[in-house]
Each structure stands twice: as structure tokens, then as C-alpha cells.
Amino acid sequence: MNKSRSIPKIHVRYKRFQKEQRDIWESFCLIDFYTPKIKDAVKEDVFPQLSFDRIWNETSKVVKKNDIYGALHSLAIKGNFRRTLLETVLTFEDYITDLIQSVYLDIPGKLSTSQDDANNSSGYQKLLKLVLTSTDKQEIVDKLVEEKIRSIFYGNPLDVFEKDKARLEFGTYFKDNHSDELKIYRKVIAMRNVIAHNNGRIDRKYIREVDSDAELGKKVEIDREFLKEAIYTLSIFGAHATRLVVENVYKETISGKLSLAIKAFKKSC
């Protein structure tokens, strides 16, 4: 495959990622702004009574005013914050996965690493080398790419940026230039994990990796400023990860929205 053909696609995907992150923040702001006003309107009977169709039968349920008010209150103080954090991490990881996949499909040799040689059996390495040197390998390479990416994100996602685990030729860029943002990213991932897997309650892993003073079993607290900081941090990582891939892997020059974003981030530092 002509590697230069991947550059326009990468720029288009980055532009979409940038828009998705912006939309996530604006959706949070929309709900955050209007929910208190809707609560007041429900209280004053300005809005019509809500009814919805049930999942398990064909009848409709008319919702009491107190139940609507309680649901809106929960959305305002918890649901909107959790949804936004989960969605921004998911969107970011989807984008980085897409970036890694583009590189691996263009340069399958990056699937074989010295780390693999150290950690896996020689039989696996021989099979991998056989696949990579075969003439009819695309389907097998696709599967190997999927497995490789899955193994990266089942581990510690920070390793992609701290240790260049995906071999995207990041070097030590993030450690040297964004150490504070790496700490924020670590906290974002830890929060995402306890929300997704522990009902938002702090576990021992969270205490060990993020905050040694945190109280075991207590619900994590997400505020507006942390969400804004999280989205900004993931946007920085997405932009610079893309820039480094374009410049170091493909030996091309960045342009368009990506170039503008990099300039904006430099000004804000």
C-alpha cells in the first residue's frame, strides 16, 4: 500500500475526533445549563406530564412529578458528569485505536517487537514472521492487528504514551513535554474504571495509582473543571499523537485542522 495515501485519511479522522470531543463538551454544557430550568418548569407544571412506553409490555407509564424531578436531579449531579467522562474516554480510545490500526496495516512489521520476543514463545514469533512474509496475508494481518490493539488497551493505556508501547515512534515526547497531562490522564482512566466496573466507588487500585489519601469505598467526585481538563488533555494527546505519526512514521507534514490545533495548543502552554 502507498503510505502517502493514508495521510489524508488520518487528517480526516483527526478532524472527526476533534469535532466529537467538542460535541461531548457542548452536550455536557447543554444538559448542565438546562436541567435546573427544566426542574423548575416541572415544579410549576409548565411542562406536560411525561409518559413513556414500557420495555416489557405494550402499556404506557405516566410518570409522577416527584419521580421526574428526582430523575432530573440525579442527572444534574451525577448522570451528566459520568456520561461525559465515559464518552470522552471512549471516543479518545477509539481514535487512538484507529490511528494504531492505520500504522499497523500500512507497516505490518511493527507488529513484531523485541518485547514480544522476550515475553512470548519462539513458536508464536516464528508463526508471526511466516505470516508477515507470506504472499496472501491480508486477512491474517487484520486479525493480528485486532489482537495486538486489544492487548495494548487491556493493559495500561498510559504505556502507549509513556513507553510508546504501540511503536508509533513517539519516543519520549509525552514524558518530556506533558508529564502533568500524563498524571491527569492516569486519573481520568482510573475514574473511568471505577465508574464502569465498581459503581463509581474508589477501590484499592485507584488508591494505589492515583490518590493514596482517597477513602476506600467512597464515590468518586467529578466536577465541571475536571471534566473540562480531561477533555482538553485527551485533545492534546490526540493531536500530538497524530502529529508524531504523520511526521515520524509517514515522514509527511501536518496540515489543516491538525496543524491549527497544534499551534493553538502551543499558544496555550
Accessible surface in RSA format (square Angstrom, percent):
REM  Atomic radii and reference values for relative SASA: ProtOr
REM  Chains: A
REM  Algorithm: Lee & Richards
REM  Probe-radius: 1.40
REM  Slices: 20
REM RES _ NUM      All-atoms   Total-Side   Main-Chain    Non-polar    All polar
REM                ABS   REL    ABS   REL    ABS   REL    ABS   REL    ABS   REL
RES MET A   1   141.40  73.2  61.95  41.0  79.46 189.2  60.22  51.2  81.18 107.6
RES ASN A   2    78.57  54.2  64.09  61.9  14.48  34.9  21.39  51.5  57.18  55.3
RES LYS A   3    91.75  44.8  88.86  54.5   2.90   6.9  48.03  43.2  43.72  46.6
RES SER A   4    52.61  44.5  42.56  56.8  10.05  23.1  30.53  65.0  22.08  30.9
RES ARG A   5   159.31  66.9 149.53  76.2   9.78  23.3  46.11  63.0 113.21  68.6
RES SER A   6     5.37   4.5   5.37   7.2   0.00   0.0   2.62   5.6   2.75   3.8
RES ILE A   7    16.92   9.6  16.92  12.6   0.00   0.0  16.92  12.2   0.00   0.0
RES PRO A   8    79.66  58.1  73.52  67.0   6.14  22.3  79.36  65.5   0.30   1.9
RES LYS A   9   106.02  51.7 102.53  62.9   3.49   8.3  64.11  57.7  41.91  44.6
RES ILE A  10     1.72   1.0   1.21   0.9   0.51   1.2   1.72   1.2   0.00   0.0
RES HIS A  11    31.28  17.1  26.90  18.7   4.39  11.2  24.67  25.4   6.61   7.7
RES VAL A  12    90.67  59.7  88.36  80.0   2.30   5.6  89.69  77.9   0.98   2.6
RES ARG A  13    65.07  27.3  63.52  32.4   1.55   3.7   7.89  10.8  57.18  34.7
RES TYR A  14     3.32   1.5   3.32   1.9   0.00   0.0   0.05   0.0   3.27   4.0
RES LYS A  15   112.29  54.8 111.38  68.3   0.91   2.2  55.73  50.2  56.56  60.2
RES ARG A  16   124.95  52.5 119.86  61.1   5.10  12.1  52.97  72.4  71.99  43.6
RES PHE A  17     4.16   2.1   2.99   1.9   1.17   3.0   3.67   2.2   0.49   1.4
RES GLN A  18    47.79  26.7  44.17  32.3   3.62   8.6  18.92  40.3  28.87  21.9
RES LYS A  19   107.93  52.7 107.71  66.1   0.22   0.5  78.33  70.5  29.60  31.5
RES GLU A  20    72.31  41.5  70.51  53.3   1.80   4.3  27.99  54.1  44.32  36.2
RES GLN A  21     3.65   2.0   3.64   2.7   0.00   0.0   3.65   7.8   0.00   0.0
RES ARG A  22   118.54  49.8 111.00  56.6   7.54  18.0  54.82  74.9  63.72  38.6
RES ASP A  23    51.47  36.1  49.55  49.3   1.92   4.5  24.22  57.0  27.26  27.2
RES ILE A  24     7.40   4.2   5.34   4.0   2.06   5.0   7.38   5.3   0.02   0.1
RES TRP A  25    47.14  18.9  47.14  22.8   0.00   0.0  30.77  16.4  16.37  26.6
RES GLU A  26    94.90  54.5  89.36  67.6   5.54  13.2  36.23  70.1  58.67  47.9
RES SER A  27    43.87  37.1  41.03  54.8   2.84   6.5  13.71  29.2  30.17  42.3
RES PHE A  28     0.12   0.1   0.12   0.1   0.00   0.0   0.12   0.1   0.00   0.0
RES CYS A  29    33.47  25.3  30.96  34.5   2.51   5.9  23.00  58.3  10.48  11.3
RES LEU A  30   105.61  58.8  99.71  71.3   5.90  14.8 105.15  73.8   0.46   1.2
RES ILE A  31    43.79  24.9  40.10  29.9   3.69   8.9  43.79  31.5   0.00   0.0
RES ASP A  32    44.88  31.4  36.29  36.1   8.59  20.3   1.05   2.5  43.83  43.7
RES PHE A  33   111.11  55.6 102.97  63.8   8.14  21.2 109.76  66.5   1.35   3.9
RES TYR A  34   106.52  49.7 106.52  60.6   0.00   0.0  62.73  47.1  43.79  54.0
RES THR A  35     3.92   2.8   3.62   3.7   0.30   0.7   0.02   0.0   3.90   5.9
RES PRO A  36    62.28  45.4  60.16  54.8   2.12   7.7  61.05  50.4   1.23   7.6
RES LYS A  37   104.11  50.8  96.81  59.4   7.30  17.4  71.17  64.1  32.94  35.1
RES ILE A  38    57.48  32.7  57.08  42.5   0.40   1.0  57.48  41.4   0.00   0.0
RES LYS A  39    30.08  14.7  30.08  18.5   0.00   0.0   4.99   4.5  25.09  26.7
RES ASP A  40    76.27  53.4  75.70  75.3   0.57   1.4  17.95  42.2  58.32  58.2
RES ALA A  41    13.65  12.6  10.89  16.8   2.76   6.3  13.34  18.8   0.32   0.8
RES VAL A  42    13.51   8.9  10.71   9.7   2.80   6.8  12.18  10.6   1.33   3.6
RES LYS A  43   121.65  59.3 105.07  64.5  16.59  39.5  56.83  51.1  64.83  69.1
RES GLU A  44   124.73  71.6  97.92  74.1  26.81  63.8  41.94  81.1  82.80  67.6
RES ASP A  45   100.61  70.5  76.91  76.6  23.70  56.0  28.46  67.0  72.15  72.0
RES VAL A  46    97.62  64.2  69.45  62.9  28.17  67.9  75.45  65.6  22.17  60.1
RES PHE A  47    98.87  49.5  84.81  52.5  14.07  36.6  85.37  51.8  13.50  38.6
RES PRO A  48   123.05  89.7  99.29  90.5  23.76  86.4 111.63  92.2  11.42  71.0
RES GLN A  49   115.73  64.7  82.97  60.6  32.75  78.0  32.29  68.7  83.43  63.3
RES LEU A  50    89.77  50.0  84.71  60.6   5.07  12.7  89.77  63.0   0.00   0.0
RES SER A  51    60.87  51.4  41.75  55.7  19.12  44.0   8.17  17.4  52.70  73.8
RES PHE A  52    89.56  44.8  82.50  51.1   7.06  18.4  89.56  54.3   0.00   0.0
RES ASP A  53   113.41  79.4 101.02 100.5  12.39  29.3  30.12  70.9  83.29  83.1
RES ARG A  54    97.38  40.9  83.55  42.6  13.83  32.9  15.04  20.5  82.34  49.9
RES ILE A  55   148.97  84.8 116.10  86.5  32.87  79.2 121.40  87.4  27.57  74.8
RES TRP A  56   220.76  88.6 187.23  90.6  33.53  78.7 165.66  88.3  55.10  89.4
RES ASN A  57    75.89  52.3  62.30  60.2  13.60  32.7  35.38  85.1  40.52  39.2
RES GLU A  58   173.41  99.6 145.76 110.3  27.64  65.8  69.21 133.9 104.20  85.1
RES THR A  59    82.26  58.5  76.11  77.2   6.15  14.6  77.58 104.2   4.68   7.1
RES SER A  60    72.26  61.1  49.56  66.1  22.70  52.3  20.84  44.4  51.41  72.0
RES LYS A  61    84.71  41.3  83.71  51.4   0.99   2.4  32.19  29.0  52.52  55.9
RES VAL A  62    92.50  60.9  74.31  67.3  18.19  43.8  74.31  64.6  18.19  49.3
RES VAL A  63    12.88   8.5  12.48  11.3   0.40   1.0  12.88  11.2   0.00   0.0
RES LYS A  64   147.18  71.8 145.89  89.5   1.29   3.1  89.30  80.4  57.87  61.6
RES LYS A  65    80.63  39.3  75.65  46.4   4.98  11.9  53.06  47.8  27.57  29.4
RES ASN A  66   123.50  85.2 113.28 109.5  10.22  24.6  26.30  63.3  97.20  93.9
RES ASP A  67    78.49  55.0  68.11  67.8  10.38  24.5  20.45  48.1  58.04  57.9
RES ILE A  68    23.00  13.1  20.72  15.4   2.28   5.5  23.00  16.6   0.00   0.0
RES TYR A  69    65.38  30.5  65.38  37.2   0.00   0.0  44.65  33.6  20.73  25.6
RES GLY A  70    36.99  45.6   0.00   N/A  36.99  45.6  31.12  85.4   5.87  13.2
RES ALA A  71    65.27  60.0  50.27  77.6  15.01  34.1  58.42  82.3   6.85  18.2
RES LEU A  72    26.07  14.5  25.36  18.1   0.71   1.8  25.90  18.2   0.17   0.5
RES HIS A  73    80.50  44.0  80.50  56.0   0.00   0.0  59.09  60.9  21.41  24.9
RES SER A  74    45.91  38.8  44.63  59.6   1.29   3.0  26.70  56.8  19.21  26.9
RES LEU A  75    63.67  35.5  60.35  43.2   3.32   8.4  63.12  44.3   0.55   1.5
RES ALA A  76    19.37  17.8  13.37  20.6   6.00  13.7  14.05  19.8   5.33  14.1
RES ILE A  77   111.39  63.4  85.52  63.7  25.87  62.3  89.24  64.3  22.15  60.1
RES LYS A  78    91.29  44.5  88.83  54.5   2.46   5.9  45.19  40.7  46.10  49.1
RES GLY A  79    25.68  31.7   0.00   N/A  25.68  31.7  23.02  63.2   2.66   6.0
RES ASN A  80     0.51   0.3   0.51   0.5   0.00   0.0   0.00   0.0   0.51   0.5
RES PHE A  81    26.02  13.0  26.02  16.1   0.00   0.0  26.02  15.8   0.00   0.0
RES ARG A  82    41.92  17.6  41.92  21.4   0.00   0.0  17.37  23.7  24.55  14.9
RES ARG A  83    78.39  32.9  71.48  36.4   6.91  16.5  68.49  93.6   9.90   6.0
RES THR A  84     0.00   0.0   0.00   0.0   0.00   0.0   0.00   0.0   0.00   0.0
RES LEU A  85     0.00   0.0   0.00   0.0   0.00   0.0   0.00   0.0   0.00   0.0
RES LEU A  86    59.35  33.1  55.97  40.0   3.38   8.5  56.23  39.5   3.12   8.4
RES GLU A  87    66.82  38.4  63.70  48.2   3.12   7.4  22.22  43.0  44.59  36.4
RES THR A  88     0.00   0.0   0.00   0.0   0.00   0.0   0.00   0.0   0.00   0.0
RES VAL A  89     0.06   0.0   0.06   0.1   0.00   0.0   0.06   0.1   0.00   0.0
RES LEU A  90   107.29  59.8 106.51  76.2   0.78   2.0 107.04  75.2   0.25   0.7
RES THR A  91    18.38  13.1  14.35  14.5   4.03   9.6   5.29   7.1  13.09  19.8
RES PHE A  92     0.40   0.2   0.40   0.3   0.00   0.0   0.40   0.2   0.00   0.0
RES GLU A  93    24.79  14.2  24.39  18.5   0.40   0.9   6.77  13.1  18.02  14.7
RES ASP A  94    84.18  59.0  77.41  77.0   6.77  16.0  24.21  57.0  59.97  59.8
RES TYR A  95    13.69   6.4   8.79   5.0   4.91  12.8  13.43  10.1   0.26   0.3
RES ILE A  96     0.62   0.4   0.62   0.5   0.00   0.0   0.62   0.4   0.00   0.0
RES THR A  97    42.17  30.0  42.17  42.7   0.00   0.0  34.15  45.9   8.02  12.1
RES ASP A  98    35.72  25.0  33.55  33.4   2.17   5.1  12.81  30.1  22.92  22.9
RES LEU A  99     4.34   2.4   1.98   1.4   2.36   5.9   4.16   2.9   0.17   0.5
RES ILE A 100     0.00   0.0   0.00   0.0   0.00   0.0   0.00   0.0   0.00   0.0
RES GLN A 101    61.66  34.5  61.66  45.1   0.00   0.0   1.82   3.9  59.84  45.4
RES SER A 102    11.69   9.9   5.04   6.7   6.66  15.3   9.26  19.7   2.43   3.4
RES VAL A 103     0.00   0.0   0.00   0.0   0.00   0.0   0.00   0.0   0.00   0.0
RES TYR A 104     0.14   0.1   0.14   0.1   0.00   0.0   0.00   0.0   0.14   0.2
RES LEU A 105    60.35  33.6  47.15  33.7  13.20  33.2  47.15  33.1  13.20  35.5
RES ASP A 106    15.69  11.0   2.40   2.4  13.29  31.4   0.02   0.1  15.66  15.6
RES ILE A 107    35.77  20.4  34.14  25.4   1.63   3.9  35.77  25.8   0.00   0.0
RES PRO A 108    25.64  18.7  25.64  23.4   0.00   0.0  25.64  21.2   0.00   0.0
RES GLY A 109    45.43  56.0   0.00   N/A  45.43  56.0  32.23  88.5  13.19  29.5
RES LYS A 110    20.91  10.2  20.19  12.4   0.72   1.7   9.61   8.6  11.30  12.0
RES LEU A 111     5.16   2.9   3.23   2.3   1.92   4.8   3.23   2.3   1.92   5.2
RES SER A 112    26.95  22.8  19.54  26.1   7.41  17.1  10.44  22.2  16.51  23.1
RES THR A 113    15.52  11.0  10.97  11.1   4.54  10.8  14.46  19.4   1.06   1.6
RES SER A 114    96.02  81.1  81.52 108.8  14.50  33.4  49.14 104.6  46.88  65.7
RES GLN A 115   100.99  56.5  94.94  69.4   6.05  14.4  36.09  76.8  64.90  49.2
RES ASP A 116    19.61  13.7  19.19  19.1   0.42   1.0   1.14   2.7  18.47  18.4
RES ASP A 117    75.71  53.0  55.76  55.5  19.95  47.2  27.75  65.3  47.96  47.8
RES ALA A 118    87.14  80.1  45.09  69.6  42.06  95.7  56.42  79.5  30.73  81.4
RES ASN A 119   107.48  74.1  72.36  69.9  35.13  84.6  25.45  61.3  82.03  79.3
RES ASN A 120    64.52  44.5  48.43  46.8  16.10  38.8  10.19  24.5  54.33  52.5
RES SER A 121    75.28  63.6  57.83  77.2  17.45  40.2  53.60 114.1  21.68  30.4
RES SER A 122    79.75  67.4  68.06  90.8  11.69  26.9  43.00  91.6  36.75  51.5
RES GLY A 123    43.57  53.7   0.00   N/A  43.57  53.7  35.06  96.2   8.51  19.1
RES TYR A 124    88.17  41.2  81.41  46.3   6.75  17.6  59.70  44.9  28.47  35.1
RES GLN A 125    10.99   6.1  10.99   8.0   0.00   0.0  10.99  23.4   0.00   0.0
RES LYS A 126   148.64  72.5 141.02  86.5   7.62  18.1  88.85  80.0  59.79  63.7
RES LEU A 127   103.45  57.6  99.24  71.0   4.21  10.6 102.83  72.2   0.62   1.7
RES LEU A 128     3.03   1.7   1.52   1.1   1.50   3.8   2.96   2.1   0.07   0.2
RES LYS A 129   112.92  55.1 111.45  68.4   1.47   3.5  63.23  56.9  49.69  52.9
RES LEU A 130   118.33  65.9 114.04  81.6   4.28  10.8 117.71  82.7   0.61   1.7
RES VAL A 131    11.68   7.7   9.72   8.8   1.96   4.7  11.68  10.1   0.00   0.0
RES LEU A 132    26.13  14.5  17.32  12.4   8.80  22.1  17.32  12.2   8.80  23.7
RES THR A 133   109.72  78.0  76.88  77.9  32.84  78.3  72.49  97.4  37.23  56.3
RES SER A 134    42.31  35.8  26.65  35.6  15.65  36.1  34.65  73.8   7.66  10.7
RES THR A 135   147.29 104.8 108.38 109.9  38.91  92.7  86.57 116.3  60.73  91.8
RES ASP A 136   126.28  88.5 109.29 108.8  16.99  40.2  34.45  81.1  91.83  91.6
RES LYS A 137    62.00  30.2  59.51  36.5   2.49   5.9  32.95  29.7  29.05  30.9
RES GLN A 138   103.14  57.7 101.87  74.5   1.26   3.0  57.54 122.5  45.60  34.6
RES GLU A 139   117.94  67.7 111.21  84.1   6.73  16.0  44.24  85.6  73.69  60.2
RES ILE A 140    81.57  46.4  81.57  60.8   0.00   0.0  81.57  58.7   0.00   0.0
RES VAL A 141     2.38   1.6   2.38   2.2   0.00   0.0   2.38   2.1   0.00   0.0
RES ASP A 142    52.06  36.5  50.11  49.9   1.95   4.6  19.63  46.2  32.43  32.3
RES LYS A 143   118.48  57.8 117.89  72.3   0.59   1.4  71.45  64.3  47.03  50.1
RES LEU A 144    33.36  18.6  31.10  22.2   2.26   5.7  31.32  22.0   2.04   5.5
RES VAL A 145     0.31   0.2   0.31   0.3   0.00   0.0   0.31   0.3   0.00   0.0
RES GLU A 146    89.25  51.2  82.72  62.6   6.54  15.6  22.48  43.5  66.77  54.5
RES GLU A 147   101.71  58.4  98.13  74.2   3.59   8.5  41.96  81.2  59.75  48.8
RES LYS A 148    34.23  16.7  29.62  18.2   4.61  11.0  21.62  19.5  12.61  13.4
RES ILE A 149    12.01   6.8  11.99   8.9   0.01   0.0  11.99   8.6   0.01   0.0
RES ARG A 150   101.08  42.4  93.52  47.7   7.55  18.0  35.81  48.9  65.27  39.6
RES SER A 151    60.87  51.4  48.78  65.1  12.09  27.9  45.76  97.4  15.11  21.2
RES ILE A 152     1.23   0.7   1.23   0.9   0.00   0.0   1.23   0.9   0.00   0.0
RES PHE A 153    38.10  19.1  22.68  14.0  15.42  40.1  22.68  13.8  15.42  44.1
RES TYR A 154   177.42  82.8 145.01  82.5  32.41  84.3 108.98  81.9  68.44  84.4
RES GLY A 155    40.81  50.3   0.00   N/A  40.81  50.3  27.36  75.1  13.45  30.1
RES ASN A 156    60.24  41.5  54.27  52.4   5.97  14.4  24.44  58.8  35.79  34.6
RES PRO A 157     8.48   6.2   8.31   7.6   0.18   0.6   8.31   6.9   0.18   1.1
RES LEU A 158     3.22   1.8   3.22   2.3   0.00   0.0   3.22   2.3   0.00   0.0
RES ASP A 159    20.64  14.5  20.64  20.5   0.00   0.0   0.41   1.0  20.23  20.2
RES VAL A 160     0.24   0.2   0.24   0.2   0.00   0.0   0.24   0.2   0.00   0.0
RES PHE A 161     1.28   0.6   1.13   0.7   0.16   0.4   1.13   0.7   0.16   0.4
RES GLU A 162    39.47  22.7  35.09  26.5   4.39  10.4   5.67  11.0  33.81  27.6
RES LYS A 163   149.74  73.1 121.72  74.7  28.02  66.7  80.18  72.2  69.57  74.1
RES ASP A 164    27.31  19.1  21.60  21.5   5.71  13.5   8.97  21.1  18.34  18.3
RES LYS A 165    57.48  28.0  45.69  28.0  11.79  28.1  32.76  29.5  24.72  26.3
RES ALA A 166     0.16   0.1   0.16   0.2   0.00   0.0   0.16   0.2   0.00   0.0
RES ARG A 167    87.40  36.7  84.87  43.3   2.53   6.0  20.83  28.5  66.57  40.3
RES LEU A 168     0.04   0.0   0.04   0.0   0.00   0.0   0.04   0.0   0.00   0.0
RES GLU A 169    67.78  38.9  57.56  43.5  10.23  24.3  29.84  57.7  37.95  31.0
RES PHE A 170     5.33   2.7   0.05   0.0   5.28  13.7   0.53   0.3   4.80  13.7
RES GLY A 171    46.54  57.4   0.00   N/A  46.54  57.4  41.36 113.5   5.18  11.6
RES THR A 172    77.22  54.9  72.42  73.4   4.80  11.4  53.35  71.7  23.87  36.1
RES TYR A 173    44.53  20.8  38.04  21.6   6.49  16.9  34.25  25.7  10.29  12.7
RES PHE A 174     0.12   0.1   0.00   0.0   0.12   0.3   0.00   0.0   0.12   0.3
RES LYS A 175   110.57  53.9  96.38  59.1  14.19  33.8  45.46  40.9  65.10  69.3
RES ASP A 176   106.39  74.5  68.21  67.9  38.18  90.3  25.35  59.7  81.04  80.8
RES ASN A 177    86.41  59.6  56.59  54.7  29.82  71.8  13.27  31.9  73.14  70.7
RES HIS A 178    10.29   5.6   9.65   6.7   0.64   1.6   8.34   8.6   1.94   2.3
RES SER A 179    59.91  50.6  55.84  74.5   4.07   9.4  28.37  60.4  31.54  44.2
RES ASP A 180    93.95  65.8  91.51  91.1   2.44   5.8  24.62  57.9  69.33  69.1
RES GLU A 181    37.18  21.3  37.18  28.1   0.00   0.0   3.13   6.0  34.06  27.8
RES LEU A 182     8.78   4.9   8.47   6.1   0.32   0.8   8.77   6.2   0.01   0.0
RES LYS A 183   142.66  69.6 135.42  83.1   7.25  17.3  86.80  78.1  55.86  59.5
RES ILE A 184    34.52  19.6  31.86  23.7   2.66   6.4  34.52  24.9   0.00   0.0
RES TYR A 185     0.33   0.2   0.33   0.2   0.00   0.0   0.04   0.0   0.29   0.4
RES ARG A 186    71.07  29.8  69.79  35.6   1.28   3.0  17.29  23.6  53.78  32.6
RES LYS A 187    75.30  36.7  75.19  46.1   0.11   0.3  24.12  21.7  51.18  54.5
RES VAL A 188     0.04   0.0   0.04   0.0   0.00   0.0   0.04   0.0   0.00   0.0
RES ILE A 189    10.02   5.7  10.02   7.5   0.00   0.0  10.02   7.2   0.00   0.0
RES ALA A 190     8.44   7.8   3.22   5.0   5.23  11.9   7.93  11.2   0.52   1.4
RES MET A 191     5.63   2.9   5.63   3.7   0.00   0.0   5.63   4.8   0.00   0.0
RES ARG A 192    43.65  18.3  43.65  22.2   0.00   0.0  11.68  16.0  31.97  19.4
RES ASN A 193    40.37  27.8  39.20  37.9   1.17   2.8  15.53  37.4  24.84  24.0
RES VAL A 194     3.05   2.0   2.34   2.1   0.71   1.7   3.05   2.7   0.00   0.0
RES ILE A 195    15.14   8.6   4.15   3.1  10.99  26.5   4.15   3.0  10.99  29.8
RES ALA A 196    54.49  50.1  18.12  28.0  36.38  82.8  25.07  35.3  29.42  77.9
RES HIS A 197   148.94  81.4 112.54  78.2  36.41  93.1  82.39  84.9  66.55  77.4
RES ASN A 198    57.08  39.4  50.88  49.2   6.20  14.9  11.02  26.5  46.06  44.5
RES ASN A 199    90.09  62.1  80.40  77.7   9.69  23.3  29.51  71.0  60.58  58.6
RES GLY A 200     0.00   0.0   0.00   N/A   0.00   0.0   0.00   0.0   0.00   0.0
RES ARG A 201   105.66  44.4 105.66  53.9   0.00   0.0  27.84  38.1  77.82  47.2
RES ILE A 202    13.24   7.5  11.63   8.7   1.60   3.9  11.63   8.4   1.60   4.4
RES ASP A 203    46.52  32.6  45.74  45.5   0.78   1.8  20.68  48.7  25.84  25.8
RES ARG A 204   166.06  69.7 162.10  82.6   3.97   9.4  61.58  84.2 104.48  63.3
RES LYS A 205   102.15  49.8  99.45  61.0   2.70   6.4  51.55  46.4  50.59  53.9
RES TYR A 206    12.02   5.6   9.32   5.3   2.70   7.0   3.58   2.7   8.43  10.4
RES ILE A 207    36.70  20.9  35.40  26.4   1.30   3.1  35.40  25.5   1.30   3.5
RES ARG A 208   169.08  71.0 133.05  67.8  36.03  85.8  76.18 104.1  92.90  56.3
RES GLU A 209    70.94  40.7  51.13  38.7  19.82  47.2  19.59  37.9  51.36  41.9
RES VAL A 210    42.98  28.3   8.06   7.3  34.92  84.1  12.80  11.1  30.18  81.8
RES ASP A 211    57.89  40.5  54.19  53.9   3.69   8.7  13.26  31.2  44.63  44.5
RES SER A 212    95.51  80.7  70.05  93.5  25.45  58.6  43.02  91.6  52.48  73.5
RES ASP A 213   133.37  93.4 102.15 101.7  31.22  73.8  33.28  78.3 100.10  99.8
RES ALA A 214    19.46  17.9   2.71   4.2  16.75  38.1  10.15  14.3   9.31  24.7
RES GLU A 215   114.29  65.6 105.50  79.8   8.79  20.9  40.35  78.1  73.93  60.4
RES LEU A 216    82.44  45.9  61.48  44.0  20.96  52.7  61.48  43.2  20.96  56.4
RES GLY A 217    30.30  37.4   0.00   N/A  30.30  37.4  25.37  69.6   4.93  11.0
RES LYS A 218   101.24  49.4  91.95  56.4   9.29  22.1  50.36  45.3  50.88  54.2
RES LYS A 219    66.02  32.2  61.84  37.9   4.19  10.0  42.92  38.6  23.10  24.6
RES VAL A 220    17.25  11.3   1.53   1.4  15.71  37.9   4.24   3.7  13.01  35.3
RES GLU A 221   134.81  77.4 114.09  86.3  20.72  49.3  50.94  98.5  83.87  68.5
RES ILE A 222    23.65  13.5   4.46   3.3  19.18  46.2   5.31   3.8  18.34  49.8
RES ASP A 223    85.49  59.9  82.05  81.7   3.45   8.2  38.24  90.0  47.25  47.1
RES ARG A 224    96.11  40.4  94.03  47.9   2.08   4.9  41.54  56.8  54.57  33.1
RES GLU A 225   115.55  66.3 112.47  85.1   3.08   7.3  60.73 117.5  54.81  44.8
RES PHE A 226    21.54  10.8  18.58  11.5   2.96   7.7  20.90  12.7   0.64   1.8
RES LEU A 227     0.00   0.0   0.00   0.0   0.00   0.0   0.00   0.0   0.00   0.0
RES LYS A 228   108.71  53.0 107.34  65.9   1.37   3.3  52.34  47.1  56.36  60.0
RES GLU A 229    80.34  46.1  74.44  56.3   5.90  14.0  24.64  47.7  55.70  45.5
RES ALA A 230     0.00   0.0   0.00   0.0   0.00   0.0   0.00   0.0   0.00   0.0
RES ILE A 231    14.31   8.1  14.31  10.7   0.00   0.0  14.31  10.3   0.00   0.0
RES TYR A 232    91.59  42.8  87.77  49.9   3.82   9.9  88.27  66.3   3.32   4.1
RES THR A 233     1.54   1.1   1.54   1.6   0.00   0.0   0.11   0.2   1.43   2.2
RES LEU A 234     0.16   0.1   0.16   0.1   0.00   0.0   0.16   0.1   0.00   0.0
RES SER A 235    22.66  19.1  22.55  30.1   0.12   0.3  14.34  30.5   8.32  11.7
RES ILE A 236     1.70   1.0   1.70   1.3   0.00   0.0   1.70   1.2   0.00   0.0
RES PHE A 237     0.00   0.0   0.00   0.0   0.00   0.0   0.00   0.0   0.00   0.0
RES GLY A 238     0.00   0.0   0.00   N/A   0.00   0.0   0.00   0.0   0.00   0.0
RES ALA A 239     0.00   0.0   0.00   0.0   0.00   0.0   0.00   0.0   0.00   0.0
RES HIS A 240     6.98   3.8   6.98   4.9   0.00   0.0   2.73   2.8   4.25   4.9
RES ALA A 241     0.02   0.0   0.02   0.0   0.00   0.0   0.02   0.0   0.00   0.0
RES THR A 242     0.00   0.0   0.00   0.0   0.00   0.0   0.00   0.0   0.00   0.0
RES ARG A 243    32.80  13.8  32.80  16.7   0.00   0.0   6.94   9.5  25.86  15.7
RES LEU A 244    10.51   5.9  10.51   7.5   0.00   0.0  10.51   7.4   0.00   0.0
RES VAL A 245     0.00   0.0   0.00   0.0   0.00   0.0   0.00   0.0   0.00   0.0
RES VAL A 246     0.00   0.0   0.00   0.0   0.00   0.0   0.00   0.0   0.00   0.0
RES GLU A 247    62.20  35.7  52.65  39.8   9.55  22.7  18.16  35.1  44.03  36.0
RES ASN A 248    48.24  33.3  47.30  45.7   0.94   2.3   6.71  16.1  41.53  40.1
RES VAL A 249    12.55   8.3   0.36   0.3  12.19  29.4   1.00   0.9  11.55  31.3
RES TYR A 250    14.45   6.7   0.14   0.1  14.31  37.2   1.84   1.4  12.61  15.5
RES LYS A 251   156.19  76.2 126.85  77.8  29.35  69.9  95.76  86.2  60.43  64.4
RES GLU A 252    68.92  39.6  59.37  44.9   9.55  22.7   7.40  14.3  61.52  50.2
RES THR A 253   113.36  80.6  99.22 100.6  14.14  33.7  65.38  87.8  47.98  72.5
RES ILE A 254    25.30  14.4  17.33  12.9   7.97  19.2  17.33  12.5   7.97  21.6
RES SER A 255    60.45  51.1  57.19  76.3   3.26   7.5  38.68  82.4  21.77  30.5
RES GLY A 256    49.66  61.2   0.00   N/A  49.66  61.2  39.98 109.7   9.68  21.7
RES LYS A 257    99.85  48.7  93.71  57.5   6.14  14.6  38.11  34.3  61.74  65.8
RES LEU A 258     1.02   0.6   0.12   0.1   0.90   2.3   0.12   0.1   0.90   2.4
RES SER A 259    20.86  17.6  20.54  27.4   0.31   0.7   5.19  11.1  15.66  21.9
RES LEU A 260   112.79  62.8 108.07  77.3   4.72  11.9 108.46  76.2   4.33  11.6
RES ALA A 261     7.99   7.3   1.66   2.6   6.33  14.4   7.62  10.7   0.37   1.0
RES ILE A 262     5.39   3.1   5.39   4.0   0.00   0.0   5.39   3.9   0.00   0.0
RES LYS A 263   119.25  58.2 117.27  72.0   1.98   4.7  69.80  62.8  49.45  52.7
RES ALA A 264    57.11  52.5  47.92  74.0   9.19  20.9  52.31  73.7   4.80  12.7
RES PHE A 265    22.88  11.4  22.75  14.1   0.12   0.3  22.88  13.9   0.00   0.0
RES LYS A 266   135.78  66.2 118.95  73.0  16.83  40.1  70.04  63.0  65.74  70.0
RES LYS A 267   179.57  87.6 145.31  89.2  34.26  81.6  97.38  87.6  82.19  87.6
RES SER A 268    71.60  60.5  29.96  40.0  41.64  95.9  41.06  87.4  30.54  42.8
RES CYS A 269   117.43  88.8  51.44  57.4  65.99 155.1  64.85 164.3  52.58  56.7
END  Absolute sums over single chains surface
CHAIN  1 A    15710.6      13344.0       2366.6       8589.9       7120.7
END  Absolute sums over all chains
TOTAL         15710.6      13344.0       2366.6       8589.9       7120.7
